[in-house]
Structures are given as C-alpha cells and as structure tokens.
Amino acid sequence: MDRNTWILILALAVSVLSLTAAVIVCFCYRRMLRSKNRNITHAMHRQDHLLRELEQARIEKETIERIIKVLIP
C-alpha cells in the first residue's frame, strides 16, 4: 500500500474515534440529566409528604386544643 492509502486509513480511523467519543459524551450527558431529574422529583415527593404530615399534625393539635377547651372551661 502506498502512502496516500495509509493517510486515508488514518484519517478515517481518527474520524470514527472522534464520532465515537462524541456519542459517548452525549449518552453520558443524557444519563446525568435523567439522574438529576429523578433526584429533583424524589426531593419534591419527600417535601410534599412532609407537608402533608405537618398539615395533619396541625389539624390534630387544633382538635386536641378544642377538646381541652371544652373539657376544661
């Protein structure tokens, strides 16, 4: 094989490796975004759950206070 063929093969190899690297970076970025979104969703779910528990505790406290006011005039 002559010199031009080797240059062409080398250029093709560099192109394929560059494209492969770009695809791998794209997949890693997408996976990172999915993970970040999943973590945000999980945090929002925990916050909603905590808010529901606090609201329930507030209602129970108010109910107990009303009962105490009725029982102890």
N, C-alpha and C positions, 0 to 999 in steps of 0.2 A: 504494500500500500504506500502511496506517496504522501507527501507532507500535507497537502490540502485535505485529504481524507481524514487524517488524524486531527487536524484543526476542526473540521466539521464535526467529527465524533465528540471531541472535547467540548465544543460549543453546545452540542445537543445535550451532553451529559450535564453541563452547568445549567442549562435551561430547565431540564427535568428536575434537577435537585432544587433549584430556586422555586419552581412551581410547587414541589412537594413541601418545601418549608413554608410557603405562603398558605397552603391548605391546612397544614398542621397548626399554624398560628391562628387561623380562622376558627378551627374546631376548638382549640383551647379557649379562645375568647368567648365563643358561644357557650361552652360548658361553664365558664366563670360567670357569665351573665345569668344563666339558669340557676346556678347556685346562689348568687346574690339575691335574685328574685324570690327563690324559695325561702331564704333566710328572712327576708323582709316580710313575706307572707306569714311565716311562722311567728315572728315577733308581733305582728298585728293581731294574730289569733290569740296569742298569750295576753296581749293588752286588753282585747275585748273580753276574754274570760275573766280577767282580774276586775274589769269594770262591772261586769255582771255580779261577781261575788261581792264587791263593795256596795253596789246598789241593794243587793239582798240583805247585807249586814245593816245598812242604813234603815231599811224598812223594818227589820226585826227590832232594831234599837228603838225606833219610834213607837212600835207596837208595845214593846215592854214598858216604855215610859208612860204611855196612855193607860196601860193596865195598872201600873203603880199609882198613877194619879187617881184612878177610880177606887182602888182598894185602900189607899191611904189619903184621906181627904185633908 
